[in-house]
């Protein structure tokens, strides 16, 4: 069964694409069926793990063996990977089904569906690995598939630019991950997780000099691993690729940039908790970056107008929550939020896709409004997703997001108090921008001048069915799994897949903290409705009086502009210099261009002797004979 979970999506990708001409919709049906089967098997494995603690490492084959270095291809099923299997396969299966309707008019559907399945296989390879090399294979695989899917509409220049940007920014993070793996192999002599985790306590005090500074080995390894996590999970400074990735088809946004690929960084930190637990410096860095990302992305989402980019920045912010939860040592809470977030964020993305579908690819929420009666099912689905994201009481986000704030309060980590404030404030901002998106999309007056309201329509049933299942997950996932993931049963469930040196006891939480976030979330609903629907002129006047600050948020803190100035323009100038002076001015001039000119010149001169007169030919023969005799005499 474990083999089927991992390799069915790969088989679907290959068979679906190669057999695309056999029958109509063959690729869509094949890829979707195989991923659905993988999801069913994942649910069975997850349930067996909860009930009977049935976990095992399945060896596929010995991949590399050189001296003491051994790297296997394995399927390692433990509590942590079983959770990721559920998230990846379930969301991927629904996205495949949704894509059948969403991409119905695209001429390249087989290629798209195969890319989705190939991505799913790469992500599964990542989370079931038992060593860093296989993890890196999956890590790069999802990066490649992300590039292919973001740039799927390759005739669209913005899509190509977004794909290249995602690929390059992720290479920065991947370089950090690679250096971390090199350090681990050099000092530990292995890349197998279990062997590394056993050796960490012995090397926890080891110091080494790096770039002229004295570093603790474990701290340095953790920092480099975290750089890799920052790139893949779009944390502050390496986040710039995520909003631009919305240029890809909406199902791509739901699968890669909401529920799976961007959570790979969180998974890496939690998986390596036996290493991170021995470096308070690294954990503090994870906490700080997570807090900054949460507040940064939430503030930017407040003023964005592209429906998909608002949800994308929301993803960025929620990933920040997961990271600072891991940074304070609440790894299980980070995984709980990762689990619940997958349902309601995929729901929001697919719901946004349904809205875009109704508006003939319009994505600006300022050109929407007043369509709640035309899209009733999408309206309810987006309402549930928004309530869950904001942490409305008793929906999934309420249990996981509030748990992060509560554990931060109870933690004795260095920055836990700051994490509490950031968590509460970001939750309020999340509620504001989420209801802004919802109200401006479905309420108020209809503002679209290109599509008459009569022509807006609900999506087909094949697109609505995934929304229905995700809505159930957004409502029930938190309630059903709270005790298993973070309650009294969590030690029995997680077992040794997560290490807690100083476990935070979830007790003695003050009443004011329990009620603070839910109250703010509930208050935000009438506030948002008043300012975004009933009286939007007030916000317009505030915008005009605070235009520099508004522009600061609208331009995403000018991070892209800073990178353009510091990195992009100098790189282009350097590249232009070497291209014009080195490539064209030197290599081409004296290389192929120079040789061709010389041959052409010699041929032109020699061609002058071809006159057709005997005396010219006799003259040439005489010169040739003279040269030959001179050579013979001299030698």
VOGU-3710 file (C-alpha; in Angstrom, 3 decimals, decimal comma):
1> xxxxxxxxxx> 0,000/0,000/0,000  2,840/2,386/0,815  4,361/1,746/-2,605  1,025/2,486/-4,267  0,643/5,796/-2,415  3,949/7,114/-3,751  4,083/5,623/-7,239  0,459/5,788/-8,395  0,724/9,546/-9,125  3,916/8,929/-11,123
11> xxxxxxxxxx> 2,223/6,165/-13,077  -0,746/8,436/-13,675  1,493/11,221/-14,986  3,239/8,906/-17,466  0,258/6,826/-18,611  -2,067/9,803/-18,764  0,199/11,858/-20,969  1,460/9,067/-23,218  -2,069/7,774/-23,778  -3,675/11,171/-24,274
21> xxxxxxxxxx> -4,755/10,315/-27,835  -6,428/6,989/-27,005  -9,817/8,326/-25,935  -11,272/11,700/-25,072  -10,341/12,950/-21,572  -8,060/9,925/-21,052  -5,343/11,995/-19,318  -7,800/13,744/-16,984  -9,520/10,504/-15,964  -6,320/8,485/-15,551
31> xxxxxxxxxx> -4,365/11,034/-13,523  -7,362/11,837/-11,309  -8,181/8,173/-10,683  -4,622/7,278/-9,714  -4,288/10,218/-7,315  -7,714/9,474/-5,766  -6,557/5,898/-5,126  -3,378/7,246/-3,561  -5,494/9,478/-1,307  -7,686/6,549/-0,216
41> xxxxxxxxxx> -4,619/4,480/0,658  -3,152/7,449/2,571  -6,306/7,709/4,670  -6,065/3,991/5,472  -2,387/4,319/6,469  -3,147/7,385/8,598  -6,029/5,635/10,346  -3,999/2,487/11,015  -1,299/4,683/12,525  -3,767/6,341/14,903
51> xxxxxxxxxx> -5,464/3,082/15,888  -2,606/0,569/15,976  0,613/2,603/15,608  1,390/0,703/12,408  4,450/2,447/11,002  7,314/1,006/8,977  10,254/1,860/6,728  9,930/0,149/3,339  13,232/-0,214/1,482  12,801/0,082/-2,294
61> xxxxxxxxxx> 16,441/-0,265/-3,330  19,945/0,810/-2,366  20,436/4,012/-4,313  24,080/4,954/-3,670  26,750/2,954/-1,880  30,333/4,247/-1,740  32,495/3,159/1,157  30,672/4,091/4,355  28,250/6,314/2,454  24,903/4,618/1,850
71> xxxxxxxxxx> 21,726/6,308/0,608  18,586/4,258/0,074  15,361/4,890/-1,750  12,834/4,211/0,966  9,254/4,867/1,965  9,431/5,823/5,609  5,954/5,892/7,158  5,886/7,553/10,582  3,283/9,808/12,269  4,752/12,957/10,726
81> xxxxxxxxxx> 4,870/11,614/7,177  1,404/10,061/7,518  -0,053/13,514/8,229  1,721/14,932/5,186  0,465/12,036/3,043  -3,124/12,932/3,938  -2,580/16,612/3,145  -0,771/16,030/-0,153  -2,877/13,261/-1,658  -6,288/14,507/-0,484
91> xxxxxxxxxx> -5,768/18,075/-1,680  -4,109/16,873/-4,878  -7,005/14,516/-5,648  -9,550/17,316/-5,259  -7,432/19,693/-7,342  -7,206/17,080/-10,115  -10,992/16,706/-10,150  -11,499/20,469/-10,035  -9,056/20,945/-12,913  -11,156/18,751/-15,209
101> xxxxxxxxxx> -13,783/21,488/-15,172  -11,563/24,533/-14,754  -9,209/23,616/-17,613  -11,916/22,134/-19,850  -11,317/24,652/-22,650  -7,515/24,527/-22,517  -5,966/22,656/-25,476  -3,075/21,379/-23,347  -5,039/19,654/-20,555  -3,055/16,360/-20,715
111> xxxxxxxxxx> 0,212/18,177/-20,126  -1,302/20,136/-17,246  -2,747/17,061/-15,543  0,539/15,195/-15,935  2,421/18,086/-14,339  0,015/18,000/-11,375  0,557/14,268/-10,880  4,322/14,578/-11,284  4,323/17,290/-8,641  2,339/15,042/-6,321
121> xxxxxxxxxx> 4,881/12,231/-6,767  7,790/14,608/-6,051  6,143/15,915/-2,896  5,382/12,392/-1,699  9,009/11,370/-2,322  10,079/14,301/-0,172  7,930/13,529/2,875  8,524/9,746/2,978  12,310/9,974/2,687  14,499/8,531/5,424
131> xxxxxxxxxx> 17,607/10,445/4,362  18,556/13,915/3,194  19,479/12,864/-0,354  16,036/11,492/-1,161  14,511/14,537/0,542  16,641/16,774/-1,689  15,479/14,846/-4,754  11,852/15,520/-3,858  12,719/19,079/-2,856  14,148/19,823/-6,297
141> xxxxxxxxxx> 11,401/17,848/-7,992  8,644/20,033/-6,565  10,718/23,087/-7,512  10,891/21,897/-11,115  7,170/21,081/-11,233  6,401/24,456/-9,695  8,354/26,119/-12,510  6,495/24,096/-15,132  3,071/24,770/-13,626  3,521/28,483/-12,917
151> xxxxxxxxxx> 4,707/28,978/-16,483  2,134/26,565/-17,930  0,681/29,334/-20,109  4,113/29,898/-21,640  2,819/32,269/-24,330  1,987/34,722/-21,546  5,086/36,782/-20,737  4,088/37,470/-17,116  3,691/33,725/-16,514  7,199/33,050/-17,863
161> xxxxxxxxxx> 8,647/35,835/-15,717  6,867/34,501/-12,609  8,113/30,961/-13,262  11,708/32,141/-13,670  11,435/34,286/-10,540  10,120/31,369/-8,495  12,879/29,118/-9,798  15,694/31,599/-9,076  14,499/32,653/-5,605  14,080/29,012/-4,625
171> xxxxxxxxxx> 17,627/28,317/-5,810  18,846/30,689/-3,099  17,071/28,669/-0,457  18,093/25,368/-2,027  21,737/26,425/-1,895  21,372/26,906/1,860  19,770/23,488/2,208  22,562/21,884/0,163  25,254/23,488/2,344  23,445/22,230/5,446
181> xxxxxxxxxx> 23,389/18,698/4,031  27,094/18,924/3,116  27,940/19,973/6,686  25,889/17,108/8,088  27,612/14,530/5,905  31,071/15,965/6,545  30,771/15,936/10,351  28,264/13,121/10,933  29,459/10,775/8,198  25,881/9,926/7,221
191> xxxxxxxxxx> 22,774/11,488/5,736  20,309/9,006/7,244  17,859/10,788/9,553  17,853/8,260/12,385  21,647/8,002/12,483  22,014/11,800/12,435  19,478/12,280/15,218  21,332/9,765/17,406  24,653/11,587/16,922  23,372/15,140/17,522
201> xxxxxxxxxx> 23,800/15,109/21,344  27,437/14,017/20,956  28,238/16,921/18,602  26,042/19,549/20,252  29,047/21,360/21,764  31,320/21,183/18,721  32,578/24,568/17,464  33,987/25,457/14,055  35,206/28,574/12,290  33,032/29,738/9,398
211> xxxxxxxxxx> 33,814/32,936/7,450  36,166/34,010/10,214  33,583/33,581/12,992  33,286/30,930/15,659  30,024/28,979/15,262  28,404/26,090/17,012  28,156/23,248/14,477  24,516/22,419/15,226  23,531/26,091/15,034  25,252/26,519/11,679
221> xxxxxxxxxx> 23,606/23,391/10,267  20,183/24,518/11,511  20,585/27,998/10,037  21,447/26,617/6,609  18,577/24,138/6,747  16,280/26,988/7,705  17,439/29,058/4,728  16,217/26,196/2,559  12,923/26,181/4,450  12,592/29,966/4,017
231> xxxxxxxxxx> 12,892/29,694/0,250  10,404/26,873/-0,191  7,912/28,249/2,334  8,187/31,865/1,115  9,357/33,453/4,343  10,299/37,128/4,581  13,107/38,148/2,167  12,650/34,943/0,170  8,899/35,406/-0,186  8,827/37,475/-3,382
241> xxxxxxxxxx> 8,136/34,538/-5,709  4,875/33,433/-4,060  2,494/36,299/-5,032  3,848/36,367/-8,587  3,256/32,620/-8,838  -0,456/33,424/-9,053  0,141/33,841/-12,804  -0,303/30,082/-13,098  -3,758/28,473/-13,414  -5,810/28,645/-10,192
251> xxxxxxxxxx> -5,621/24,867/-9,479  -1,842/25,314/-9,366  -2,240/27,993/-6,715  -4,434/25,698/-4,629  -2,169/22,649/-4,893  1,326/24,098/-4,763  1,039/27,481/-3,123  -1,595/26,819/-0,497  -1,525/23,279/0,767  1,588/21,337/-0,211
261> xxxxxxxxxx> 4,830/22,712/-1,648  4,989/25,793/0,551  4,552/23,598/3,622  7,718/21,654/2,752  9,796/24,159/4,727  7,638/23,720/7,819  7,876/19,947/7,408  11,684/20,181/7,169  11,996/22,149/10,418  9,618/19,815/12,262
271> xxxxxxxxxx> 11,304/16,716/10,808  14,660/18,049/12,001  13,363/18,937/15,475  15,964/16,538/17,001  18,606/18,875/15,505  16,891/22,236/16,103  16,187/21,401/19,750  19,934/21,622/20,416  20,262/25,168/19,061  18,350/27,951/20,823
281> xxxxxxxxxx> 19,916/30,477/18,450  18,443/28,738/15,415  15,035/28,374/17,087  15,044/32,079/17,942  15,852/32,865/14,316  12,934/30,671/13,174  10,644/32,515/15,596  11,770/35,987/14,487  11,471/35,237/10,762  8,056/33,624/11,303
291> xxxxxxxxxx> 6,770/36,650/13,241  8,068/39,151/10,689  6,572/37,134/7,825  3,190/36,874/9,548  2,851/40,616/10,142  4,426/41,601/6,809  2,183/39,440/4,637  -0,965/40,360/6,578  -0,246/44,082/6,242  0,347/43,797/2,495
301> xxxxxxxxxx> -2,804/41,699/1,981  -4,881/44,560/3,414  -4,504/46,687/0,268  -4,078/44,168/-2,568  -6,811/44,016/-5,197  -6,035/40,764/-7,034  -8,229/38,072/-5,453  -5,558/35,375/-5,814  -2,745/37,572/-4,507  -4,726/38,382/-1,360
311> xxxxxxxxxx> -5,093/34,659/-0,680  -1,417/34,149/-1,568  -0,263/36,728/0,989  -2,610/35,088/3,455  -0,761/31,811/2,836  2,534/33,583/3,436  1,216/34,978/6,725  -0,146/31,624/7,923  3,186/29,975/7,154  4,711/32,602/9,414
321> xxxxxxxxxx> 2,408/31,359/12,187  3,612/27,794/11,617  7,259/28,822/11,761  7,093/30,832/14,958  5,124/27,953/16,517  8,017/25,652/15,590  10,498/28,281/16,826  9,047/28,292/20,338  9,226/24,482/20,376  5,538/23,731/19,646
331> xxxxxxxxxx> 6,262/21,604/16,604  3,068/19,586/16,951  0,994/22,776/16,971  2,762/23,945/13,801  1,813/20,644/12,149  -1,756/20,931/13,411  -2,093/24,361/11,796  -0,454/23,028/8,623  -3,083/20,274/8,575  -6,147/22,490/9,088
341> xxxxxxxxxx> -4,757/25,282/6,898  -4,566/22,924/3,922  -8,347/22,496/3,889  -9,530/26,064/4,251  -6,785/27,612/2,115  -7,337/25,174/-0,753  -11,041/25,941/-0,349  -10,388/29,669/-0,672  -8,180/29,258/-3,722  -10,595/26,964/-5,523
351> xxxxxxxxxx> -13,470/29,227/-4,498  -11,562/32,178/-5,945  -11,094/30,124/-9,107  -14,858/29,613/-9,277  -15,359/33,386/-9,014  -12,736/34,049/-11,690  -14,423/31,449/-13,889  -17,758/33,302/-13,508  -16,157/36,634/-14,448  -14,311/35,335/-17,525
361> xxxxxxxxxx> -10,838/35,509/-15,906  -11,343/38,793/-14,037  -9,259/38,816/-10,819  -9,617/42,406/-9,525  -12,075/42,463/-6,603  -12,867/46,112/-7,402  -14,556/44,829/-10,571  -16,761/42,353/-8,736  -19,483/42,628/-6,101  -23,150/41,777/-5,732
371> xxxxxxxxxx> -22,984/38,197/-7,036  -23,934/36,194/-3,941  -27,281/35,197/-5,489  -25,701/34,270/-8,829  -23,075/32,020/-7,219  -24,822/30,646/-4,123  -22,725/27,507/-3,662  -19,429/29,330/-4,203  -20,673/32,026/-1,812  -21,274/29,510/0,979
381> xxxxxxxxxx> -17,949/27,760/0,328  -16,014/31,036/0,422  -17,893/32,054/3,574  -16,851/28,827/5,303  -13,251/29,242/4,111  -13,136/32,850/5,311  -14,581/31,949/8,724  -12,050/29,138/9,111  -9,116/31,314/8,040  -10,034/34,117/10,428
391> xxxxxxxxxx> -10,331/31,693/13,330  -14,071/31,992/13,870  -15,094/29,895/16,912  -15,394/26,150/16,394  -14,120/26,050/12,826  -10,765/24,433/12,048  -8,695/27,619/12,050  -10,011/28,512/15,489  -8,506/25,410/17,053  -5,111/25,528/15,363
401> xxxxxxxxxx> -4,390/29,273/15,156  -5,510/29,991/18,713  -3,452/27,029/19,891  -0,330/28,707/18,435  -1,076/31,888/20,419  -1,798/29,926/23,605  1,361/27,827/23,358  3,356/31,002/22,694  1,991/32,464/25,921  2,905/29,329/27,885
411> xxxxxxxxxx> 6,346/28,969/26,324  9,497/30,162/28,057  11,316/30,783/24,779  13,118/34,107/24,333  10,630/35,694/21,933  7,429/33,969/23,035  5,861/37,160/24,457  6,445/38,976/21,168  4,947/35,979/19,370  1,753/36,320/21,408
421> xxxxxxxxxx> 1,330/39,976/20,431  2,197/39,342/16,774  -0,151/36,361/16,687  -3,121/38,302/18,081  -2,519/41,421/15,975  -1,987/39,389/12,811  -5,191/37,469/13,523  -7,071/40,792/13,573  -5,452/41,918/10,313  -6,248/38,518/8,793
431> xxxxxxxxxx> -9,900/38,968/9,668  -9,971/42,459/8,126  -8,418/41,566/4,765  -10,337/38,274/4,557  -13,699/39,978/5,027  -12,624/42,741/2,653  -12,087/40,127/-0,051  -15,372/38,379/0,765  -17,584/41,481/0,967  -16,114/43,223/-2,085
441> xxxxxxxxxx> -16,492/40,028/-4,105  -20,038/39,000/-3,161  -21,756/42,024/-1,561  -22,383/45,639/-2,495  -23,031/46,775/-6,039  -22,038/44,917/-9,185  -18,994/46,735/-10,635  -17,919/44,724/-13,661  -18,382/46,618/-16,937  -17,154/43,850/-19,253
451> xxxxxxxxxx> -19,385/40,982/-18,125  -23,113/41,674/-17,539  -24,347/40,252/-14,248  -26,830/38,075/-16,158  -23,920/36,216/-17,766  -22,207/35,355/-14,467  -22,971/31,783/-13,522  -22,191/29,101/-10,990  -19,392/26,647/-11,782  -20,150/23,116/-13,037
461> xxxxxxxxxx> -20,698/20,325/-10,516  -17,229/18,841/-11,123  -15,736/22,085/-9,765  -18,239/22,413/-6,903  -17,782/18,869/-5,577  -14,175/19,544/-4,370  -15,433/22,749/-2,725  -18,036/20,715/-0,841  -15,480/18,233/0,530  -13,014/20,987/1,449
471> xxxxxxxxxx> -15,815/22,853/3,243  -16,388/19,800/5,426  -12,662/19,678/6,187  -12,580/23,408/6,964  -15,417/22,930/9,453  -14,478/19,655/11,145  -10,693/19,088/10,788  -9,789/21,153/13,857  -12,462/19,697/16,136  -11,870/16,083/15,104
481> xxxxxxxxxx> -8,077/16,053/15,378  -7,315/18,546/18,148  -6,886/15,910/20,841  -4,828/13,669/18,564  -2,440/16,377/17,392  -2,041/18,719/20,379  -4,219/17,339/23,170  -3,683/14,592/25,721  -3,197/12,003/22,984  -0,449/13,872/21,128
491> xxxxxxxxxx> 2,471/12,059/22,816  1,006/8,698/21,825  0,388/9,882/18,271  3,636/11,685/17,412  5,857/9,162/19,255  9,500/9,703/18,270  8,830/11,536/15,000  9,079/14,866/16,871  11,518/15,605/19,703  10,543/17,861/22,624
501> xxxxxxxxxx> 13,391/18,569/25,030  11,239/21,104/26,879  7,641/20,251/26,107  5,146/23,070/26,661  2,282/21,986/28,934  -1,038/23,214/27,568  -2,526/24,297/30,877  -3,171/27,415/32,958  -4,174/29,485/29,930  -5,786/32,734/31,215
511> xxxxxxxxxx> -9,430/33,343/30,333  -8,681/36,725/28,724  -6,340/35,100/26,230  -8,866/32,418/25,350  -11,480/35,049/24,490  -9,276/37,814/23,082  -8,701/36,513/19,549  -12,241/35,153/18,973  -13,720/38,470/20,143  -11,474/40,447/17,796
521> xxxxxxxxxx> -12,392/38,101/14,940  -16,123/38,476/15,564  -15,877/42,265/15,949  -14,025/42,506/12,632  -17,078/41,241/10,697  -19,426/44,244/11,279  -16,466/46,650/11,086  -15,453/45,246/7,700  -19,029/45,233/6,410  -19,506/48,877/7,378
531> xxxxxxxxxx> -16,260/50,160/5,882  -16,110/47,974/2,768  -19,807/47,838/1,832  -21,960/50,424/3,594  -19,573/53,378/3,716  -16,393/52,808/1,651  -15,847/56,562/1,247  -14,350/56,735/4,732  -11,532/54,387/3,708  -10,975/56,360/0,511
541> xxxxxxxxxx> -10,454/59,554/2,516  -8,130/57,723/4,938  -6,207/56,394/1,946  -5,747/59,894/0,527  -4,571/61,382/3,818  -2,151/58,492/4,413  -1,121/57,889/0,818  2,629/57,298/1,474  1,820/54,550/3,981  -0,850/53,093/1,682
551> xxxxxxxxxx> 1,629/53,120/-1,194  4,208/51,453/1,068  1,819/48,554/1,682  0,561/48,470/-1,907  4,156/48,115/-3,129  4,819/45,277/-0,678  7,260/47,222/1,504  9,293/47,904/-1,664  11,155/44,615/-1,223  11,000/43,886/-4,966
561> xxxxxxxxxx> 12,276/47,367/-5,780  15,141/46,966/-3,290  16,107/43,638/-4,868  15,862/45,239/-8,304  18,344/47,919/-7,234  20,740/45,728/-5,248  20,775/42,505/-7,253  18,952/42,610/-10,585  20,290/45,821/-12,171  23,950/45,247/-11,144
571> xxxxxxxxxx> 23,713/41,659/-12,384  22,324/42,862/-15,704  25,096/45,471/-16,019  27,790/42,918/-15,239  26,218/40,440/-17,629  25,933/43,078/-20,338  29,609/44,025/-19,920  30,831/40,446/-20,212  28,437/39,763/-23,076  29,439/42,795/-25,143
581> xxxxxxxxxx> 33,153/43,002/-24,239  33,893/39,360/-23,542  31,533/37,299/-25,646  30,990/39,561/-28,661  34,133/41,745/-28,429  36,660/38,981/-27,738  35,405/35,431/-28,226  33,231/36,068/-31,279  35,608/38,638/-32,756  38,743/36,478/-32,618
591> xxxxxxxxxx> 36,994/33,121/-32,594  34,323/32,019/-35,053  33,786/35,490/-36,560  37,549/36,147/-36,905  38,328/32,788/-38,463  35,435/33,059/-40,902  36,579/36,543/-41,934  40,163/35,285/-42,446  39,018/32,337/-44,561  36,732/34,604/-46,551
601> xxxxxxxxxx> 39,582/37,105/-47,161  42,029/34,375/-48,262  39,386/32,834/-50,516  38,674/36,227/-52,040  42,382/36,846/-52,768  42,894/33,344/-54,142  39,817/33,739/-56,318  41,512/36,542/-58,247  43,875/34,030/-59,851  40,967/32,152/-61,351
611> xxxxxxxxxx> 40,902/34,251/-64,558  40,662/31,515/-67,218  43,913/32,648/-68,964  46,743/30,127/-69,440  49,495/32,590/-68,638  47,942/33,321/-65,186  47,825/29,628/-64,394  51,408/29,188/-65,661  52,488/32,050/-63,417  50,878/30,417/-60,366
621> xxxxxxxxxx> 52,474/27,083/-61,212  55,861/28,803/-61,535  55,491/30,420/-58,097  54,466/27,078/-56,635  57,423/25,320/-58,203  59,791/28,027/-56,898  58,439/27,624/-53,347  58,779/23,816/-53,560  62,400/23,981/-54,844  63,322/26,512/-52,141
631> xxxxx> 61,901/24,207/-49,478  63,765/21,160/-50,835  67,071/23,036/-50,986  66,716/24,400/-47,463  65,837/21,019/-45,990
//
